[in-house]
């Protein structure tokens, strides 16, 4: 649908565009979360249960969703409608303009924005995962070695991976050692999830991030570590999250003197074990065996995932020095907050 036609329709029948947008958003949530019941769906969409029921009935009448005892799911026809409408809806809502502005201001390859705000609605993280999976499947091409970090945003990607050409050529590896106590969010586990979802292979790599300097130097000479470093040098794609500096320091059980340094240096964001201030300068780094920031410059495809207004400063601090080939997948909450901060600087 032509965005100019959408705008003309909005002027002639403004209420029609509101209905279109409501149904589109609800269909998108069902596509990601289905099967899902009416109550949780109304919470996700931030509408009343009555309004949600009416919208669901309209979608079912057009055979865009199925409603069963376990909840609502999207149909093939519904998925096609979402795919066809997405560019026009993004144009009409101004989302594509914001994405273009951000990619230009951040000086990166592109920005993809999904509806919502992770801070308010945790389901939005699944939308980020789905969008990142789509970008990955479209762009990976002849890539073979894919390094992934840990974290909830990256963990939301594998469930949406499908239909990759020659998946047996893909090999997933952990981009760094373990962080925190949640095993499901560790890079090794997520790498295995990617391999299972795509039909590829993976390598496990166990490196604790709390080793002493002496133990770290010894560990680097291990054959498995040397082999992993060789794979980092051959990496074709990196999928990574961006963390809030103080939150990541807490997750790592960072010694108090290092936490104090991170605060004094006003670190905002963290990625790959590096802590960045608002100007993108590295103000602290941990001892870890993993992909290094200088190696990222040689990686053809980099997909960064992070969302929520609360992550705006962290995303900005990393993007100040991010490789130019980076694709950022985020949500409306973070995108609007980042754009406002960037425009305030000008």
C-alpha positions as semicolon CSV with decimal commas, in nm:
position;residue;x (nm);y (nm);z (nm)
1;X;0,000;0,000;0,000
2;X;0,133;0,343;-0,097
3;X;0,209;0,556;0,215
4;X;0,071;0,863;0,034
5;X;-0,257;0,675;-0,011
6;X;-0,256;0,592;0,361
7;X;-0,208;0,959;0,443
8;X;-0,492;1,061;0,209
9;X;-0,718;0,803;0,374
10;X;-0,618;0,933;0,717
11;X;-0,727;1,283;0,622
12;X;-1,055;1,166;0,473
13;X;-1,146;0,902;0,731
14;X;-0,912;0,947;1,033
15;X;-1,093;0,686;1,243
16;X;-1,018;0,421;0,980
17;X;-0,643;0,469;1,024
18;X;-0,673;0,433;1,399
19;X;-0,855;0,101;1,355
20;X;-0,599;-0,014;1,099
21;X;-0,313;0,064;1,334
22;X;-0,483;-0,107;1,631
23;X;-0,551;-0,424;1,435
24;X;-0,201;-0,425;1,289
25;X;-0,038;-0,395;1,635
26;X;-0,262;-0,666;1,783
27;X;-0,191;-0,899;1,491
28;X;0,182;-0,839;1,538
29;X;0,164;-0,926;1,909
30;X;-0,033;-1,244;1,833
31;X;0,222;-1,337;1,567
32;X;0,503;-1,320;1,821
33;X;0,330;-1,446;2,139
34;X;0,064;-1,688;2,013
35;X;-0,100;-1,895;2,134
36;X;-0,205;-1,621;2,374
37;X;-0,523;-1,553;2,571
38;X;-0,728;-1,235;2,564
39;X;-0,624;-1,105;2,905
40;X;-0,245;-1,123;2,856
41;X;-0,290;-0,992;2,502
42;X;-0,485;-0,688;2,625
43;X;-0,208;-0,618;2,877
44;X;0,058;-0,642;2,608
45;X;-0,134;-0,418;2,370
46;X;-0,229;-0,177;2,654
47;X;-0,601;-0,188;2,573
48;X;-0,912;-0,302;2,764
49;X;-1,022;-0,666;2,749
50;X;-1,347;-0,560;2,582
51;X;-1,160;-0,368;2,312
52;X;-0,923;-0,661;2,272
53;X;-1,213;-0,904;2,227
54;X;-1,368;-0,687;1,955
55;X;-1,038;-0,656;1,767
56;X;-0,975;-1,029;1,793
57;X;-1,321;-1,103;1,654
58;X;-1,254;-0,874;1,359
59;X;-0,923;-1,046;1,290
60;X;-1,082;-1,390;1,317
61;X;-1,365;-1,296;1,081
62;X;-1,103;-1,211;0,819
63;X;-0,924;-1,543;0,891
64;X;-0,609;-1,363;1,001
65;X;-0,603;-1,542;1,337
66;X;-0,737;-1,864;1,489
67;X;-0,891;-1,867;1,837
68;X;-0,881;-2,194;2,030
69;X;-0,891;-2,302;2,395
70;X;-0,516;-2,245;2,434
71;X;-0,540;-1,893;2,287
72;X;-0,510;-1,698;1,964
73;X;-0,254;-1,777;1,692
74;X;-0,178;-1,607;1,362
75;X;-0,267;-1,776;1,033
76;X;-0,057;-1,790;0,718
77;X;-0,282;-1,522;0,569
78;X;-0,229;-1,307;0,879
79;X;0,149;-1,338;0,846
80;X;0,130;-1,229;0,482
81;X;-0,086;-0,928;0,573
82;X;0,171;-0,822;0,836
83;X;0,453;-0,856;0,586
84;X;0,270;-0,654;0,318
85;X;0,155;-0,377;0,554
86;X;0,478;-0,330;0,752
87;X;0,658;-0,083;0,518
88;X;0,350;0,139;0,472
89;X;0,257;0,139;0,840
90;X;0,615;0,228;0,936
91;X;0,615;0,508;0,680
92;X;0,278;0,640;0,794
93;X;0,365;0,633;1,166
94;X;0,699;0,800;1,099
95;X;0,892;0,499;1,225
96;X;1,098;0,460;0,907
97;X;1,192;0,831;0,919
98;X;1,314;0,797;1,277
99;X;1,512;0,484;1,179
100;X;1,678;0,673;0,890
101;X;1,761;0,970;1,113
102;X;1,913;0,746;1,378
103;X;2,127;0,545;1,138
104;X;2,263;0,873;0,992
105;X;2,329;1,031;1,332
106;X;2,483;0,714;1,477
107;X;2,679;0,657;1,154
108;X;2,589;0,290;1,133
109;X;2,451;0,069;0,854
110;X;2,085;0,081;0,960
111;X;1,838;0,089;1,249
112;X;1,533;-0,138;1,276
113;X;1,258;-0,032;1,519
114;X;0,978;-0,247;1,661
115;X;0,664;-0,112;1,834
116;X;0,657;-0,063;2,211
117;X;0,896;-0,021;2,501
118;X;1,068;-0,315;2,675
119;X;1,062;-0,133;3,007
120;X;0,681;-0,125;3,007
121;X;0,602;-0,443;2,815
122;X;0,849;-0,734;2,838
123;X;0,688;-0,897;2,532
124;X;0,845;-0,626;2,316
125;X;1,178;-0,804;2,368
126;X;1,035;-1,094;2,168
127;X;0,949;-0,850;1,888
128;X;1,311;-0,730;1,893
129;X;1,421;-1,094;1,875
130;X;1,192;-1,162;1,581
131;X;1,314;-0,855;1,391
132;X;1,678;-0,943;1,461
133;X;1,613;-1,299;1,338
134;X;1,462;-1,162;1,015
135;X;1,763;-0,935;0,959
136;X;2,000;-1,224;1,030
137;X;1,825;-1,462;0,790
138;X;1,817;-1,199;0,515
139;X;2,177;-1,079;0,552
140;X;2,384;-1,383;0,653
141;X;2,428;-1,501;0,291
142;X;2,753;-1,701;0,274
143;X;2,851;-1,644;0,636
144;X;2,986;-1,943;0,823
145;X;3,110;-1,848;1,172
146;X;2,863;-1,658;1,391
147;X;2,965;-1,529;1,735
148;X;2,686;-1,460;1,987
149;X;2,694;-1,297;2,328
150;X;2,474;-1,381;2,624
151;X;2,182;-1,179;2,760
152;X;1,804;-1,180;2,736
153;X;1,782;-0,978;2,412
154;X;2,009;-1,217;2,218
155;X;1,834;-1,515;2,381
156;X;1,506;-1,393;2,226
157;X;1,638;-1,442;1,870
158;X;1,678;-1,821;1,811
159;X;1,308;-1,909;1,849
160;X;1,239;-1,700;1,538
161;X;1,515;-1,848;1,320
162;X;1,402;-2,058;1,021
163;X;1,447;-2,108;0,646
164;X;1,821;-2,048;0,613
165;X;1,994;-2,168;0,297
166;X;2,269;-2,425;0,362
167;X;2,229;-2,419;0,743
168;X;2,487;-2,697;0,782
169;X;2,753;-2,439;0,687
170;X;2,668;-2,220;0,987
171;X;2,881;-2,261;1,299
172;X;2,786;-2,073;1,618
173;X;3,031;-1,982;1,892
174;X;3,017;-1,788;2,220
175;X;3,159;-1,437;2,179
176;X;3,278;-1,427;2,540
177;X;3,274;-1,607;2,875
178;X;2,980;-1,646;3,110
179;X;2,810;-1,359;3,293
180;X;2,574;-1,393;3,591
181;X;2,402;-1,702;3,727
182;X;2,117;-1,753;3,478
183;X;2,237;-2,046;3,266
184;X;1,972;-1,981;3,000
185;X;2,124;-1,641;2,924
186;X;2,483;-1,765;2,888
187;X;2,648;-1,728;2,546
188;X;2,726;-2,101;2,520
189;X;2,362;-2,200;2,573
190;X;2,239;-1,934;2,331
191;X;2,491;-2,048;2,066
192;X;2,353;-2,401;2,103
193;X;1,997;-2,265;2,067
194;X;2,091;-2,091;1,742
195;X;2,245;-2,411;1,607
196;X;1,938;-2,617;1,699
197;X;1,698;-2,363;1,545
198;X;1,893;-2,323;1,220
199;X;2,029;-2,673;1,170
200;X;2,387;-2,552;1,211
201;X;2,665;-2,658;1,448
202;X;2,820;-2,496;1,755
203;X;3,129;-2,499;1,977
204;X;3,119;-2,464;2,355
205;X;3,366;-2,232;2,522
206;X;3,386;-2,206;2,900
207;X;3,578;-1,916;3,042
208;X;3,493;-1,767;3,382
209;X;3,517;-1,388;3,390
210;X;3,657;-1,370;3,744
211;X;4,006;-1,517;3,694
212;X;4,317;-1,356;3,840
213;X;4,574;-1,202;3,605
214;X;4,802;-1,503;3,654
215;X;4,525;-1,757;3,584
216;X;4,411;-1,553;3,285
217;X;4,760;-1,563;3,128
218;X;4,783;-1,940;3,181
219;X;4,433;-1,997;3,041
220;X;4,517;-1,807;2,722
221;X;4,778;-2,070;2,639
222;X;4,528;-2,357;2,649
223;X;4,477;-2,528;2,308
224;X;4,098;-2,481;2,325
225;X;4,143;-2,107;2,385
226;X;4,390;-2,075;2,098
227;X;4,145;-2,257;1,870
228;X;3,861;-2,027;1,978
229;X;4,071;-1,717;1,913
230;X;4,138;-1,847;1,563
231;X;3,762;-1,876;1,510
232;X;3,711;-1,518;1,629
233;X;3,953;-1,406;1,358
234;X;3,732;-1,582;1,100
235;X;3,396;-1,458;1,229
236;X;3,145;-1,357;0,959
237;X;2,867;-1,230;1,187
238;X;2,832;-1,110;1,546
239;X;2,499;-1,092;1,732
240;X;2,532;-0,904;2,058
241;X;2,348;-0,717;2,328
242;X;2,432;-0,386;2,495
243;X;2,420;-0,367;2,873
244;X;2,378;-0,090;3,127
245;X;2,723;-0,040;3,283
246;X;2,621;-0,055;3,651
247;X;2,382;-0,344;3,595
248;X;2,652;-0,547;3,418
249;X;2,900;-0,473;3,696
250;X;2,647;-0,613;3,945
251;X;2,584;-0,924;3,734
252;X;2,957;-0,994;3,722
253;X;2,998;-0,957;4,099
254;X;3,260;-0,695;4,019
255;X;3,488;-0,602;4,313
256;X;3,382;-0,282;4,488
257;X;3,697;-0,092;4,386
258;X;3,625;-0,164;4,018
259;X;3,258;-0,065;4,060
260;X;3,374;0,263;4,210
261;X;3,605;0,319;3,910
262;X;3,315;0,251;3,671
263;X;3,104;0,510;3,856
264;X;3,383;0,768;3,873
265;X;3,452;0,731;3,501
266;X;3,076;0,768;3,439
267;X;3,047;0,453;3,232
268;X;2,708;0,424;3,065
269;X;2,714;0,109;2,851
270;X;2,886;-0,228;2,825
271;X;2,953;-0,469;2,541
272;X;3,206;-0,754;2,500
273;X;3,346;-0,686;2,847
274;X;3,426;-0,321;2,765
275;X;3,270;-0,030;2,957
276;X;3,205;0,293;2,763
277;X;3,142;0,651;2,872
278;X;2,900;0,885;2,693
279;X;3,167;0,971;2,435
280;X;3,227;0,606;2,345
281;X;3,564;0,596;2,522
282;X;3,661;0,268;2,693
283;X;3,694;0,351;3,062
284;X;3,730;-0,006;3,191
285;X;3,761;-0,358;3,056
286;X;3,751;-0,697;3,221
287;X;3,996;-0,982;3,177
288;X;3,823;-1,216;2,938
289;X;3,896;-1,435;2,640
290;X;3,650;-1,333;2,375
291;X;3,607;-1,135;2,057
292;X;3,786;-0,800;2,086
293;X;3,655;-0,462;1,972
294;X;3,937;-0,425;1,718
295;X;3,835;-0,757;1,560
296;X;3,480;-0,629;1,509
297;X;3,600;-0,390;1,237
298;X;3,671;-0,692;1,013
299;X;3,333;-0,863;1,069
300;X;3,098;-0,810;0,767
301;X;2,768;-0,837;0,957
302;X;2,711;-0,707;1,312
303;X;2,363;-0,705;1,467
304;X;2,322;-0,525;1,801
305;X;2,000;-0,580;1,999
306;X;1,877;-0,370;2,293
307;X;1,556;-0,191;2,385
308;X;1,375;0,014;2,646
309;X;1,401;0,382;2,741
310;X;1,628;0,281;3,030
311;X;1,886;0,149;2,781
312;X;1,907;0,471;2,576
313;X;2,227;0,599;2,742
314;X;2,391;0,255;2,725
315;X;2,309;0,215;2,355
316;X;2,433;0,566;2,276
317;X;2,762;0,517;2,462
318;X;2,843;0,199;2,268
319;X;2,726;0,337;1,933
320;X;2,972;0,627;1,961
321;X;3,247;0,380;1,870
322;X;3,050;0,095;1,710
323;X;3,171;-0,041;1,374
324;X;2,999;0,135;1,083
325;X;2,857;-0,194;0,950
326;X;2,645;-0,239;1,265
327;X;2,268;-0,290;1,236
328;X;2,085;-0,183;1,552
329;X;1,755;-0,355;1,635
330;X;1,567;-0,169;1,906
331;X;1,218;-0,058;2,015
332;X;1,025;0,268;1,992
333;X;1,096;0,355;2,355
334;X;1,472;0,346;2,312
335;X;1,464;0,494;1,960
336;X;1,270;0,806;2,062
337;X;1,486;0,857;2,373
338;X;1,810;0,818;2,172
339;X;1,691;1,057;1,900
340;X;1,593;1,318;2,159
341;X;1,936;1,296;2,324
342;X;2,116;1,321;1,990
343;X;1,910;1,621;1,880
344;X;1,974;1,795;2,214
345;X;2,349;1,765;2,146
346;X;2,324;1,939;1,810
